[in-house]
Structure formats: structure tokens, C-alpha cells
Amino acid sequence: MSESGEIEERDPFAPIEASPRFATPLAVLAAVLGVAAAVTGLAAVLGPVGMGIGLIAHVKGSRLGMPATVVAGVGMVVGFSIILYLR
């Protein structure tokens, strides 16, 4: 309610301010999974998992969520490249 006693209508499509609680550790985990995808031979598993966790962190409001998603994606591509090069 506003000060004049009127009920304020909220736009249902307006963005909601997200709480960044617990989002930063998820972003760090996504970046670590991206690096692990590049170093180990598990790029097919760790890359998409890291990208998903990074997107979840981004949606939760972490400013590191999208960069961590990109790091996980790059790590996945580098991991696949190394695997294909060594075979």
C-alpha cells in the first residue's frame, strides 16, 4: 500500500531483484569445472555441468555467473580439442 492508502499494482513481467546469496560459490564451482574439463578427459561431462551451474549462479544474481559460464564453455572446447588432438 502507498502512503495515500491506495493499493499499488506490480507489473508481473517486471524483473525481480535476485538475492546473490549462495550464488558466488556456484560461480566459482562452475569455473573450476570448466578448468577441470580442459585438464582432464571428462570435457563431455564437466563442461555442460559447469555451464549449467554458472547459469544458475547468474540467474541467482551473482555478477560472476556469466563469466564462469563462459570459462566453463571455453574449458569444454579446449578439453574436446585436446582429446581430439591426442587421438
N, C-alpha and C positions, 0 to 999 in steps of 0.2 A: 504494500500500500504506500502511496505517496503521502506527503505531508498534508495535502488537502483532503485525504480520505478516499481518493479515487483508487481503484484497482488498476495497477499497471499491467498491460498485456505484454508478454515477452514473445519475441519473434521465435518460432520453433526452429527456424533454419539458421539462426544466428549462432556463431561459434561459441562454444562454452570454454571458459578458461580452464585448461587442464592443470592438474596438480603434478609437479615434477617429482613427487615423492617416489622413490624406488626406480625412477627411470634412468638415472645416470649409471647405476651398476649394470643395468641391462645393456646400455650403450657400450660400456667397457667390455662386457662379455661378448657382444656382437663383434667388436673389433678384434678381440683375442681369437674368436672362432674364425674370423677371416684370415688372420695371420696363420693360424693352425692349419687352415685349408691349403694355404700356399706351401707350408713346410712339410706337412705330412701327405700321405697319399689319399686322404679322405676328402678331397675337394667336393665330390658329388654329394656328400652328406653335410659337412661342416659349413660350406659356403651358403647354401639356401637357409640353413638353420640360423646362421649368423645374420643373414639379411632379414629374416623374419623377426628375430629378436630386436634388431636395430629399428625396424619399422614400428614395432610395439613401443619401444622407448621413445621414438619420435611422436607417436600418437599420444603418449602419456605426458608429453611436454618437455622432454629432455632436449636441450639445444645440441647435444652430441649424438642424438639418434640418427639423423640423416647422414652425417659424416661416417658414423660407424657402419651404416648400411652400405655406403659406397666402399668403405675399406673391406668389408666382408665380400662384396661383389668382385672387387679387384683381386682380392686374395683367392677367390674361387677361380677366376680366369687364369691367374698366374699358376695356381695349382694344376688346373687342367692342362695348361701349356707345358708345364714341367713333366707331367705324366705322359703326355703325348710325345714329347721330345725324347724321353728316356726309353720309349718302347720301340 
